[in-house]
């Protein structure tokens, strides 16, 4: 498991500074199409990589195993596993029949907790020193 794919796409389209070419900024209609395609591509990739079982359910057990296999620092790994259980429960309770929504909520939840627990930061001036979880990093 990579750090969840949504972490790498965590900056919303309206946060893009289009600089000298603001006419490149997508319209609301284009944003809707982009988001739909992003969901379709993500779903396809997850299916291709075997993240859904034969019943179409997300394989939370596989996610937990992959987290364990990362061998995170001994003070962090139990916390990440606990957050996995919390995020899984929240996703299943909020979206009992919508497996794609479950995955999206679970991954966003895990991205937030992993970035906080591991101190993940997005480097570079373009993001203003934000952590991967979206909060401004302190200097």
Order of alpha helices (4+ residues) and beta strands (2+ residues): alpha-alpha-alpha-alpha
